[in-house]
Amino acid sequence: MIKNFVTAGNARIISLAQALNIDRNNRINRVVISTAEAFSRFSTEGKIGILGIICIILIAVFAPVITIYPPQKITGDSLEPPGPRHILGTDELGMDIWSQICYGARISLTIGLAVAFVAGFAGGAIGILAGYIGGHVDQALMRVIDVTMALPSFPLLIVISAFLGPNILNVIIVLVLFSWAKPARIARSQTLSLKKSNYIIAARNYGAKPFYLLWRHIFPEVMPVLFVLTIGIASHAIIAETGLAFLGLGDPTSKSWGMMLNHATGFRSIYFTPYWQWWLLPPLFMLIFLLLCLAFISRDMERILDPKLKIKKGF
Amino acid sequence: MRLLSTLFVILAINFFLPRVMPGDPFTTISSDEIGEEIIVMTEEQRLYYLNYYGLDRPLHEQLLVYMKNLMTGNLGRSIYYKMPVSDVIMLHLPWTILIVASATVISTVSGVFLGTLSAKNRKNGSDRIMMTCMIAFAEIPPFLLGLILLLVFSVHLRLFPLAGAVTPFADYNAPLEQAWDIMYHAFLPVVTLSLTQLTGVYLLTRNTLITVTTKDYIRTARAKGLGEKTVWIRHALRNALLPVVTRTGFMIGIMMGGVVLVENVFSYPGIGMTLRSAVICRDYPLIQGILLVTAVSILVCNLLVDKIYGKLDPRVAT
């Protein structure tokens, strides 16, 4: 029922775009149509995921516009319940919780995006190169990947951030160091099988240089799988950052959602007072919502890319 | 081989991390960046500690001492607890093992059970509903799920305790009563860990079973006139369990990471809580000791699973 409705909605968007499309070369219209078409290939869950992510991105980008108070300033009484002055109430220092949620979205998204982008594409590039070159380079890389994947990432993460000090950049670097191995492995195996396919051999026989082959033929083939993996890495990075912040290893100068959880659960009698209802629940809800959205999208993308292709889940 | 090199990397990180850092751990201890415990050290104390940990000697000598200490099981002394790190860990490790082990058993058994159920009824709608629920559970990280369970069952409904592993100052009349108290306190952490790991086992069992049931020997078994129950349990499930064994080892590894946070949600006195307090008071020897114990236990689990798998499926061993 819902599905039909959404599909119908998309059909309407497409036909609207086509009706507007008087000039066939109009670039914006074409973009609208292709976006609408790509969007309609997602299932209901995938669409919810995409809309949810867009909402969170909007909240993060327009944080100064949609909040009245700055997140790190004392603007009210301590532990005010939600009301007209403070939409979601205040924490123990009298800081506005809605502002903290909005600005916290920036931190989660930044960490997720940065780690996913760097690890996904650096790992992918390493994997493609190693798969293409082969030989000793490939063997050495496989050993390194094996060891990296067998490392217990979260305990190590705690220790390393404890030593390096709480700082967002450190967290990002450490997370990248732990998450590049998986995209590298998958990119490598894909490259190995592509290398043997006829069209690549044909292109090489026509005199294609290695760089041209990698860039024009292999990279576009590996790219979609890397993209799906990247979403997984992003949600893993967000979880890791939250976990670190929850343990008290977050960046003290920034109020991420994990830090909010840390402050709230660290408050002495939080569970014996009604404060948890507006102090603990909002960041908890936002985190779960964000992670579920990411998961829906990555599951759907997996299905769309190739129903036969199974990417092993789990880190 | 792979495990040995992994262990080596962990040891190397453990050894070099405090040493290559700008400054030394003791300046960090004496600064008051964050944390409730502010340990102020005089210059004299700092030098004493530097000497005590041998940090003023050349690097290769330090490495030798470190190796020797490791071999003899000496993990150093905790700065905060003022006792050997190994003693502190031994005090808390049993609680962690208790909840991780129970969660492993529960999630494996119920995952296999639900997976079988789902594979049997895979044409019904109930299978689809079950799958969607399971997948949603798997995406929530354990400590957030733990927080939700804590808020619902302990804070709102007041069914379960908020913190601890036993009732403080309790007198037990019978050992059974004590066991009951421990179970009562461990219930929510175990459920949290099990729920997040359940999905992996469930999906694996379901998918393997569906593949296995298309095999020829299942048809043969049916053709022999064996009952449906015997076919499912003795022929299909036994073969489908093989990948589950590997999954279990993998799962313990993930849980050892997740349990650190889950214990903190429930204030459960295992090594996760100890790690948090060690982090707060910058108790570096203790942090390193806990990392080592966690890493080694994960590696040992992986090794065990590899061995068991070789026994169960002789095709792999060759």
Interface residues (C-beta under 8 A of the other chain):
Chain A: R143 D146 V147 A150 L151 P152 S153 F154 P155 L156 I158 V159 I160 A162 F163 L164 G165 P166 S235 I239 T242 G243 F246 L247 G248 L249 P252 L261 T265 Y271 W276 L280 L281 L284 L287 I288 L291 L292 A295 R299 K313 G314 F315
Chain B: R2 L3 S5 T6 V9 I10 I13 N14 L17 P18 M21 P25 T28 E33 I34 G35 I135 A136 E139 I140 P141 F143 L144 L147 I148 L150 L151 S154 V155 L162 G200 F250 G253 I254 M256 G257 G258 V260 L261 N264 V265 L275 R276 V279 I280 R282 Y284 I287 Q288 I290 L291 T294 A295 I298 L299 N302
